[in-house]
């Protein structure tokens, strides 16, 4: 049955197409690129006035429209670029590649990437998505003046973080581990540098980023909460170019240019922080061989073999180091490699075949003498093969189908050391898994009022040997389970096997030319689990696969939204979306769980259910000297797990009831602009002790009641401001300068708010000295409790 689905859906789509096929029909197709550097433009619009039909380019810049034979006027457009108009007599299939010139006046006004009227948020069936281009990201105030992809996304509705110093991000009440982060199709398991202060993506190498919070197309799977698809720049195919920046704590440098002019290009980008170098004379631990730095390298090359074939090769390597001296500290890093082959079978059938390698490794070490030292490391690696196809049945009807195979290799823990002079080596069993999937997705515009996108994804997950598998005795809920038996499996022997169907459906009903209502449903299945027992995700959290003791997590999300453009020029957009997501097999842990180097980790884990629901409000002004947006999310995220909180619903660690963000951009003059953002978020839940006991004169807090996340930290709020000074556009002779530069002056946390990150308890020694009873005091820890000014210089030549 699964094998017949692609044929069935394609046949159904053809039958549902708006127009008959009696009249001769031909296809207009091609690529749309930036005229200055040859970069393909993703989401560029093609509109045919006489037919009233439009299309957008895919992620590789390709478009295809099939319409009846006739003479047409065709408009090619993209926000921030000058419109191009061409006239065609369509009496045969025509391939037409177009290059668009940047419009400098529009570029200064762009905020969130907005679509043309024919493909706006109102007219498009797509919902619960957000797309940021690099020009928008560069204008958002950031920590220490460094622009950041993920920090920018956190200003959008439904996206949040638990605070400074937290790795990753949360989407609609999902955990950090429930987001799939892709860079050129490669999974990035830890998307942060410096414990979450910066993301792993070099902005000089990023083309755009698209976040799916719901209504996820069937081509994506593997995570419950969201998909973040980051696309790297291809590189300038016209001329050589150098881009970079010198900031307060790190610098960037990129070099790009043609391999063969107009046929192939490359880009190489690198970053390195130098806070440890600058602070070494003043900080003792850095003088003694300590390190506090990160670096990354991003590279990409592409080559157009001929009109029908193009190949891409891209890679990334990043590393963070935190060492108190040369022997004590920890490090982590990602590495990815992607190879892709685009092939155009004909004007209607486009394919992309991708091969990916991705790995994430982390290491902890301490001790430097001959009697006591310890080193521990863990890693996850995967290999991916993914063939994908797009079939353009007509201008209103597109079918996408494909397959994916992911091989996982886990090394949970390799530890070696010496304790009291005795060697202590520990190595947990490696784990081997294979995840495969098939999908098909149809995007169909039925008429001017109705549009639908529907699809189905079939996924299979296998866990196989070699390895040892444990079964556990049932115990009192919330207590550590004991081992009942163990079974050893030989290499390649199947241990468990899971199959799941993941349906997807989105529907749009146009109410008028300026308003529409949309609804969606999607089921997502996740076979990998990020286990963390800290307030915020950190690099030492544990990834573990589905097994005989851990079932795959399953989420069903329902979304309903209203969308509207406002004003004669339609430069205002407003939307409200309500969502409800219920989760099965949600993973949590017992009190006192041991996550590191635990052979019986599964005995410390519990499984339950979750629910997340809320409303998202969004108002955006897209153009003008003053532009920006306001977003507000009202939501709850709750879990229910036997053995935790007496089996009652409790707030998740990342539950935030109110989340308000304001981003504003103002062009003061041709050279000076100012931007600001304000954030207000309800404090995150935490667990406070409900009793205490004394051991050898030390007061020990205890949660005797068994409640989980029973209080909240204080509310989080912050204001950031940034000023941008553009370099002179023209030289003394009045000619436009080829070299461009600009300065950024920023202030993070303008009013020095001490936002709480976590809470710790300390014993009051003053009371003991005065002969009074022992008492513990709760203290909120702030990561950044002061105003942080910064300056950066950015250049391009």
N, C-alpha and C positions, 0 to 999 in steps of 0.2 A: 504493500500500500504506500509506504513512504517513497519508494522509487517512482511511483506513478504521479505523485503530487506535483512536481514541476510541470509535467505535460498537462495535467488537469488545470492548473492555475493559469498557464499560458493560454490554453484553449478558452477558458472562461473569460479571461481578459479581452481576448480578441472579440468574443461574442458581445461583450459589454461595451466595446468601444462606441463612441458617440456617433460616428458617421459610417455609412456603408462603404463597401470597397468596390462598388460598380465603376465609379469614376477612377481614371488612372491617377495614381498617387506616387509621389517621389519624395526623396529624403534630402534635406539640407543638413549637413553636419560639418564638424571641424573643431578646432581648438581656439580658445580665446586667451591671449597673453598680454602681459604688460609690454608696451612698446619700448620702454627704457632698458629693461634687463632680461626680457624673454620669459619671466616667471609666469606660469599658467595662473589664471584667475579662477579661483574656486567660487562658485555661486554667481558668476556673471550671468546676465539675463539676455536672452534672445527673444524678441517680440515681433510678431508679424501682424501688422495692423489689419490688413484685409481679411485675414482668417480669424483674427481675435485669439490667436494662439501664442503661447510663450513656452520657454524652456529655460532651464539653468544648467550651467556646466557642472560636471561631477568633480570629485576631488582631484582629478587629473586634467581638468580644464576642458573636457570633451562635452559637446552638445550634439543632439540629433533631434530633428523635427521632421515628421512625415505628414504631408498635406496634399490635397488634390493639385493637379497640374494647373498652373495659372501664372500670372505676373504678380509679384509681391514687392512691397517695401518692407525691409527688415531692419529693425533697430537693435544694435548691440550696446549694452550699457553695464556699468558697474559703479557702485558708489565710490566717489572720489576720482572718477575718470570721465573724460569727455565722451559723449555719446557718438557712435558711428552709425551712419545710415547707408544701406546698400539696397539697390534694386536688382531683382532677379526675375528671369523668366524660367520658371521651374517646369521644364519639359523632359528632364532627366535627373538622376541623382547628382547632386553638386557637393563637392567638398570645398568649404570656404573657411580658411583660418583668418582670424582677425587679431590685430594688435591695437590696444587702446592706450591713448596718451593720458597721463595723470593730469588732473585738474588741480593746480596748487591751491586755488581758492577753496574748493570743496574739501581738500584734504585737511585743511586747518579746522574744519567744522565736524569731521566725522567723530562719532563717539562709538556706540556699539554698532557693529556692522548691520546695516539695514538693507532690506531687499527692495527691489523695484516694485512698483505698484502691482504688477502682475504676479509677483511671487512674495508679497509681503506676509507678515505674520497673520494678517486677516485672511488673505486669499489662500495661503498654503495650508495643507492638511496637517503639517508638522506642528507639534506643540511640545511644551515642557523641554525646550532646548534653549541654549544660549550660545552665541558665537561672538568671539572677540578677535579682531585682527590686531596685528602688532602695533599699528598706529594708535589704536585705542589704549592698549596696554601701556605704551610709553608715556601717556599723559596722566595716568593715575598715580597719585602720591604713593610712595613705597618706603619701606624701612631702609634707612641710611641712603635714600635717594636711588636705590637700585630697582628698576622696573621688574615685575615678577608676574608670570602667567597665573599661578594659582592664587596669589594674593588678590589679583584683579578679579578672578572668578568669585572670590568670597564676598564681593560687593553686590552680587546678583541674588535674586530671591531664591530661597531654598538651599543656599550654599553657606556653610559656616565652618568654624573651627572652635575648639574648646579654649583657645587662648594662645598667646605668644609661647614659643617653645614647644608647640605640638606639631608633630609630623603629620602631613596629609591634610585632608579636609573631610567634612561630613555633608551629605546631600539628603535632604528630606528625611532626616532622622536615621540615616544609615551610618554604620561605623566606617572608620577609615579603610578597613580591609574589604569593604563591600563596594569599593570603587575600582573599576578597571581603567588604569591610566596607560595610554598608548602613545608612543612617539614613533611616527612612521611605521605603524602596525606592530611595533615591538612592545610587549608589556614592561612597564617600569614598576618594580615592586616597592621601592621607597622613592617617592617623588620629591624628597626634601633634602636640602643642605642645611647644616648648622642647626639641627634639631627643629626644623620647621621654619626658621626665619627666612629662608630663601628656597625657591623650588629648583629642581634639577634641570630646568629648561633654560638654556641660554637665549635671552630675548633676541639677540642679533641673528640667531639661526632659525627662529620660529616664523612661519608664515601666518598661521592662524590656529585657533583652538576652539573646538566645538564640544559642548557638554550636553549629554543626554540625561535628563533627570527622570524622564518617563517617556512613554510612546516610543520605546527603543525599537529601531528596525531589526528585522530578524537576522541580519548579518552579524549582529553583536550578541555576545553572551558571556557567561562565566562569572558575572558579578550581579548582586541584587540591587544596589542603590543607583549607580550611575556609570556612564561611560564617558571618559574624557579622551577625545581624539585630537592629539597635537600633531600638526603637519609642519615639517621642516621646509625651509626655503630650498629651492633647487639650485640656486646660484645664478649669477649674472651670465647670460650667454652672449652678451653684446661686447662687454669690455671688462677689464680687470678693475676691482674695487676693493678698498680696505675700509673696514668699519671697526670702531672700538670705543672704549670709554675708560676713564680713570676715575674711580670713586673713592669713597672714604675707607672702605675695607677690602675692596677687590677691584681688579681691572679686567677688561674684556678686549679681545682682538679677534677679528674675522677677516679672512681673505677669500675672495671669490672671483670667478672669471670664466671665460669660455675654454673648453677643451678644443672644440672646433666651433667657430663662430656660428651662431644660430642653429647648431646641431647638438651640442653637448656643453655642459657646464659643471662646475664644482664649487663647493664652499667648505671652508675649514674654520671652525670657531673654537676658541679656548677661553677659559676663565681661571683665575687663581686668586684666592684671598690672601691678604698679607697682614692680618691683624696680629698674628704671632710675631711677625718680623718687627712691626712697629712697637709692640708692647714688650718685647724681650728685655730691653734695658730696665724696665720698671717692674716686671712681674717675675718673682723668684722661680716659680715652677717652669717658666719658659727659659730661664737662664740655665736650668738643670737638665735641659734636653726635652722639655715638654713641647707639645705641638697643639695648635688650635687653628686648623685651616681646612679648606676644601678646594678642589680643582675639578674641572671637567673638560672634555674635548669632544666636539661634535663635528662630524664630517659627512659629506654627501656628494655624490657624482651622478650624472645622468647623461645618456647619449641617445639621440634619435637615429636609429639604424636606417629607417626609411619611413614612408608615409604611414605604414601600418605597425611599426614596431618601435618601442622605446624601452630602455632598461635603466634601472636605478640601483644604486648601491649606497647605503647609509649606515652610520655607526655612531655609537656613543660610549664614552667611558667616564665615570665620575667616582670620586673618592672623598670621604670625610675622615679627618683624624682629630681625635681628642685624647691627648696624652699628658698626664701630670708630670711625668719624666720619661726617660727613654725606655722604661720597662713597665709602666703602668698606665693603662688607658684603654680605649677601644676605637675601632674604625669600621666603616661600612662603605659599600659602593655598589653601583649598578654598571653593567656592561651589556650593550645590545649590538646586533648587526642585522641588517635587513637587505635583502635583494628582491627586486620586483621586475616583472616583465609585463608591460602593456602591449596588448595585441588587438588590432582592429580587424575583425574578420570581414566586415562590410560596414555600410553606413548605419546599420541597425544593431549590430552585435559587437560589443566591446568586452574585452576580458583583461583581468589582471591576476597574475600568479605570483604569490609572495612566499618567500622563505625567510624565517626569523630564528635568530639565536638570542636568548636573553638570560641573564644571570644576576643574582643578588647575593652578596657575601658579607658577613659581619663577623667581627673578631673582638674578643675581650681578653686582656692579659693583666696580671699584677704579680708583684713579688720579684725580687732581683738577687736573692742570695741563694746559696747552694742547698739550703734546707727547706725553703718555702718559696715556691713560685708556681704559677698556674697560667695556662693559655687555653682558651676555648674559641672555637669557630664553628660556624654553621653556614649553609648555603642552600639555594634553590636555583636550578637551571632548567631551561626548557628549549625545545626545538619545535618549530611550527611550520607547517606547510598549508597554504590556503589558496586554492583556485577559486576565482570569483568571476561572474559573468553578468553583464547588463544587456538586456534586450529591449530596444526602443520600438514598441509596437506601433505607436503613433505619438503625436505631440502631447497627448493627454494620458498616455498609458505606457508605463515602464515596469518591466519585470527584472528583478535581480535574484540570482540564485548562485549557490556555491557550496563549498565544503571546507572543513577545517580539521586538522589533526595536530594535537599538542602532546608532546612527550615530556613528562616531568621527571626530574631527578632531584630528590631531597637528600641532603646530608644534615640530619637534625642536630648532631653534636659530635665534634671531635675534640677531646680535651686531654691534655697531658700536663703533668706538673710534678712537683715534689712537695710532700707534706712531712715535716719532721725528718727530712732526709730520706724518706721512702718514696719511690716513684708511684704515681697514681694516674694511670692512663684509662680514659673512658671513651668509648666510641659506641654511639647508638646505631641501630640498624638503619641502613640507607633505605629509602622508599622509592618505588618506581610506579609511575602511573601513565595512563594514556587516556586523553580526552578527545573524542571525535564528534563531529556534528555535521549535519546537512541542513540547509535552509533555503527558503524561497520567500520572496517578498514582492508584492505588487502595489504600485502607486498609481491610482486611477482617478482621473478627474471625470466624473460622470456628466456634469453640465456646469453651468455657471454657479449653481447653488451647492451642489453636492460633490464631495470628493471623499475618497476612502483609501487608506493604506492598510493592507492586511498581509499577514505572513505566518509562517510556521517554522520553528527550529526544532530539530530532533538532536538530542545530545546523548552521548554514551560515555561513561567513565569506568575505567578498569584499574584495579589495584592488583599488582601481581608481584611474584617473588623474584629474587630470593628475599627472605625475611622471616621474622618471628611475629606471630599475631597472638594477642592475648584476649581472653574472655574474662569478664569480671563478675564477681558476686554482687547481687543486689543488696544494697545496704540502706540504712536510714537516709532519706533524701537530704542532700547537703553534706554528707560525710564522704570521706575518701573511700573509693571502692577498692576491694582487695582482689588479687588475681585468683581466678578459679582454675584456669588451664592455659596452656600455651601450645601453639601449633607452628611447626617450621614448614616453610614452603620453599620448593626448589625454584631455580631461575626460570622465569617465564610462566610459572604456574599461577592461574587466576585465583585471587583471594576473594574479591568482591566485584560485582558488576552492577552498575546502575544505568537505567534508561529513563529519559524524560522527554516529554513533548512540551514545547514552550510557544503557545499561540500569542500572536500580536495583532492588535486591531486599533485603528484610529479612524475617526469619522469627522468630517467638517460639514457644517450646514451654514451657508451664507445667509445672513439676515438682510444685508444690503451691501452696497459697494464698499462701505466703510466698517462693517461689523460682521462678526460670525461667532458661532458657538461650536466648540469642538469637544470630543470625548475620546478617551482611549482606555484600553486595557492591555496589560502585558504581564506575562509570567516569565520570571527570570530564575535560573538555577545556578547555584554556586557550589563548586566541588572543592575549592581551596578555602581554608579558614585561617584568619589572622587572630591569634590568641594573645590577649594583653590583659594584665591585671593592674595597670597603672591608670591614673586619671587621663593621661594623654598618650597617644601612640608614640612609641620610641623605637630606635633602630634595633633594639634587642628583643622586640616582640617576636613571637614564634609563628611561622607559617606551617600548617600541617594539612595533609590531604584527607579527603573522605576515606573512611575505612569501614571495617565491620562494626566498629563502636561509634563512629561519627557519621551520621547521615548527611547527604547534601542539603544545604539550606535552599529553601524554595520561597519565593515572594510573588504575590499577586498584587498588582497596583492598578487602581482605578483613578482616572483623572477626568475632571470636567472643567472647561474653561470658557471665558468670554473674552473676545479680542476686538479692539476698536481703534481706528485711526481718527485723529481729531484735527480740525482746521482745514482751510481750503487747500493749503499746500501739503497736507497730510504729514507734517513734520512732527506731530505728536502721536505717540502710541500708548495705549493703556491696555492692561489685561488683568484678569483675576483668574486664578486656577485653584481648584480644590482637589486634594489628593487623599487617598486612603490606601495604605499598603499593609497587608497582613503577611507575616513571615512564619514559616514552619521550620523546625529544627534549628532555631537560633541558639548559638553556642554561648555559654557563660561558664563560670568557674566557681568552685567551692571557696569558702573563706579559707585563707591560708594556702591556696594552690601554689605548687612549685612548678614553674614553667621552664626553667633552664636545666638542661642535662637531666631530664626526668624520663627514664625508660618507660614509666607507667603514667605518662601524662594524661592519657585518655581516662584514667581512673579519677582524675581531678576535674574533669569536665562534665558539665551538665547540658542538657538540651531542653529547650522550651519553645515558646512562641512569642512573637512580637507584633506590635502594631504601631504604625506611624500615620498621623493624619494632620491636615492643616489647610490653611488658605495662604496663597501667595498673591500679593498685590504689586503691580509694576506700572510706573508711569515714566515715560522717556520722551525727552525733547531731542530730536536727532540732529538738527542743524541750527545755524545761527551763531552769533558771537558768544552767546550764553547757551550752553546745552548741558545735558547730563541726565540723570535719572534718580528716582526714588523707589526703593523696594522695601516691602514689609512682609514678613512671614509670621503667621500665628500658627504654632504647631506643637504637637506632643509626640513623644516617643517613649513607649513603655514595653516592658518585658514581663513575662510570666513563666517562671521556671520552678518546678518542684524542688524543694530544698533550699530555696532562696526567698527571703522575705515572707516566710510562712506560706509559700505557694500563692501569694497575692501579687497583683500587678505592681510593678515599681518602675520608677523613672530610669531610663538608660543614662549612662555617664555623659552622653552627648545630647541629652534632651535640653532644648532651649525654647521656652514658650514664646517669647517675643524676640524678633530679630529685625531691626530697622537699619537700613543703609541709605546714605545719600551721597551721590557723587556729582560734582559740578565742575564745569570747565568754562573759563571765560577768556576770550581773546581781547586783551587790553589794547594792544597795538599790533602792527605787523610782526614785531619781533618779541614782544612780551606777552606771555599768557600765564594765567594762574589756575590752579586746580585744587580742589579740596574734597575730602571725604569725611563723613561722620558715621560712626557705628555705635549702636546700642543693642546689647544682647543680654537676655536674662542669664543670671549666674547658673553655672552647671551644677548638677547634683553631686553630692559626695556623702560618704558615710561617716557619721560622728559616733564615738563610743557612747554607750548608755550606762556603763558602770566602770569600776576601776578596782585594782587590787595592788598591794604593796609587796615587792620582793626585794629583800635586803635593803630596805630604805628607799627603793626606787618605785615611783608610782607608775603603774602599767595601765593605760586605758584599755577597755575591753568592750566589745559590742555584744553584750550578753543577750540583748533582745532579739538578735538575728535579723534586724531590719537592714535593708540595703538602700543606699542613696536617700537617706532620710532628711537631709537638709540641703540647702543650696549655698554656694558661694555668693558673694556680693555681685551685683550686676556689673557687666562690662560695658564701658563706653570710652570712646577715643575720637579725637579730631586730628586729622593730618592736613598739612598745607604744602603745596609745591609751586614754585615759580620757575618758569622756563624762559630763557633768553636765547633766541635764535641768532646765529651769526649773520653777518651782512650777506644779503642775497646777491648784490651786485658789486662789482669792483669800481674803482674810481673812474673808469672809462664808460661806465654804465652797462657793461656786459654782465650777464649772469655768471656767477661763480660756479665752477664745476665742483669745487670742494665745499662741503657744508659742515657746520658744527653748531653745537648749542650747549648751554650750561643749564644745570638743574640745581636749584636751591630748595631744599625741603626741610620740613620740621615734622617729625613723627611724634605723636602724643603731645600735642601743643600745650595742653594745660596740665601735663605731668600727672595724669591719673595713675594711681597705684592699683591696677587691675589684678584681682586675685587669680592665681594660677592653680594653687592647691592650698591645703591646710595641714599644718603639723602641730603636734602637742608637745609642750615642754614643761618641765617641773619648775615650780616657783621656789627657788632656793631662799628668797628673802623671807618667805613665810616660815620655812624650816628654822632659819636663824633666829626668828622672833618667837620660836616655840609654838607656833600655830600649826594646825593640821596640814598635811601635805595637800597640795592642790596643783592640778595641771592647767595650763593655759593654752587656748587655741590661738594660733597665729597664722594669718594668711600670707602666703608667699607670692610676691610679685616678681615676674621675670624682668619687666621693664617698668620702672616706677618714676621715670623722669622724662623730661623733654629731650628728644634726640635730634639735633640739627645735623645736616649733611650737605655735601656739595659734590657734584660730579660733572665732568667734562666729557662730551661725546662728540665724535668726529666721523666724517665719511669723505673719502677722497679716492 
